[in-house]
Amino acid sequence: MHQPKRAEKGDLEQLYQRLKQYRTAMFTTVGKGGHIHSRPMETQEREPDGDLWFVTSKKTLKVDELGENPNVGIIYFRDGDSSYISIAGTARIEDDPALIRSKWKEDWRVWFGEGPESPDICLIKVAVDEAEYWQPEGGTLRVMFEAARAYVTGGHPELNEPERIVAGPKPDREFIDPA
């Protein structure tokens, strides 16, 4: 397994382009006692440096958990070819009304009937610390071929390794050591 490499501008651009292929993620937080909780969430915006935005209610378990521990895991998965992106990041709750208005999407009104002025709305910004992504070279047929070959020969499928990058510190990021 490769060690993650320090991200360069092209790596973050590649991550950004890959993120465009996915809509919904499993958003994982750490609760009391170290228990993890995952729930599906739609990515609302992707920034060119790979950072992600989500929208939620202030009255949710995830917001409480993020107040205690901002470390998150975000997993995107595509069933057709088993491609995935796994992100470790640091989340921050944003409830600035001007920021919410600037990012407002009308389809959020289903959950926030008062629009961007809803007192319950907040945004979650996730600063990407590390990312791993994998898309099979040769697509689904290659994966199926390699699986069949391995089954017949008793070997292992020969597939490309996942790519791993470390995004690195940003000026507005606070790292929390869970220890």
N, C-alpha and C positions, 0 to 999 in steps of 0.2 A: 504494500500500500504506500502510496506517495505521501510525503510530508506536504502540508499545504504551502503554497508559495505566496510571497507578499504580492498583493494585487498591484498591477500596473493599470494605467488608464484603459488600455485595450481589453484587459480582463474584466474590468467593471462594465465596460460597454457590452462585452459579450454576455455577461450576466444579465444586464438590462434587456438586451435583445431576447434572451431566452425567457425572461420573466413575462414578456409580452405574449408568449404562447400559452400561458396559464391564467386562469381567472380566480379560482377558489383554492384556498390553502387550508391546511390544518394548522391552526394557531395554538401553540402550546405554551402554557404558563406553569410556574412552579408555585404550589400552594404551601400551606402550613405543613410542617413535618416533611417537606421535600416531595410531597405527592404531586404528580404532574396532571394537568387537565388540558385536554385538547378539544377544540371545537372548530367547525368549518367557518371560515370568514372570507369574504370577497376582498381582494386587494383593490383599493380605490384609486391609488396612484403609485407610480413607480418613478423615482427620480433617477436622473442619469448616473448618479454615483451608486445606484443600487438600493438606496434607502426606500422604505415602503410606508404607505399610509393606509390605515384602516379606520372605519368609523364604528362607534358603539355607543351604548348607553352608559352613563356614569354609574348606574345602579346595577352593575353586573359583577359577578365573581371575578372575572378577569381583571377588571379595573382595581378591585381590592387586592388581588394577588400581585399585580404590577406595582402597586404602592409598597408592597413588602419586598419584592424581588423583581427587578426589571429585566432579568434574563429570559429570553424567549426562544423557542424553536418554531420554525415555519417550514412546513413541508408541502411541496406541490408535487402531484403525481399525475401522469398521463397513462391511462390504462392501455391504450392501443399499442404502444411500443415499450412500455415500462420505463419511460424517461422520468426523471425526477430532478427536483432542486431541493436541497436541504439547507436551510439558513439558520445560523445561530446569530442572535442579535440582542441589542439592548433597546428596550421600549421606553417611550416617554409619553405620558398623557398630556394632550394639548387641549385646553378648553377656551382659548382666546377667541372671543366672538368674531373679530375681524378675520382671523385665520379660518375659522369654520365657514364664514360667509364666502371667503375666497375659494374654498374647495368644495362648496355645496353642490350636490347633485340632486336634481328634482326627484329621482326615484327613492331618495332617503326619506321623503315625506311619508312613506308608508309606515315607518317606525317613529318618525319625528314630525308629527302633524302640524306643529307650529313653525315648521321650516327651520332655517338656520338659527332662529332665535329660541328654539326649544331649550329649556333649561337643563334638560337631561342629556344633551348630545355632547360628545367629546370625540377627539381624534386620537389615534395611537400612531405615533411615528416610530418606526423600527429602524435603527441604525444597524446596518449589516456589519457584523464582526467577521464572520467566516461563512463561506458558501461552498457547497459541494454540488456538482451537477453531473448528470450522466444521461447521455442519449446514445443508444447503440449505433455504432458504425454499421451501415448496411441496413438499418431499420429492423422492422419486425421479422422479415423473412430471414435475415441473418441470425437473429436470436433463435428462431425456430430451428433453423438448420443446425446451429451449434448445439442446441439442446438435444436434437435427434442424434447428431454425431456422437455426443458424449454418452448418451444412453446406449447406443449400439457398441461403442468401443470400451465403455467402462471408464472413460476419462472425464474430463471437465470441459465445459464450454469455454472456448477462447474468445473472450469479448474484451473490448477496450475498457481501461480503468476509468473510474470517475475522476473528474478534475476538481481540485480543491484550491481555494484561494482564501487568503486572510486580507480583509479589507483594510485593516489598520486603523489607528486612532484618528479621530476627527476633533477639531477644536471644540465643538459643542457636545461632545460625548462624555458621559461619565461611566467609567467602568466599575462594576460592583463585583467584588470578590465574594462568592457565596460562603467561603470558609470562615 
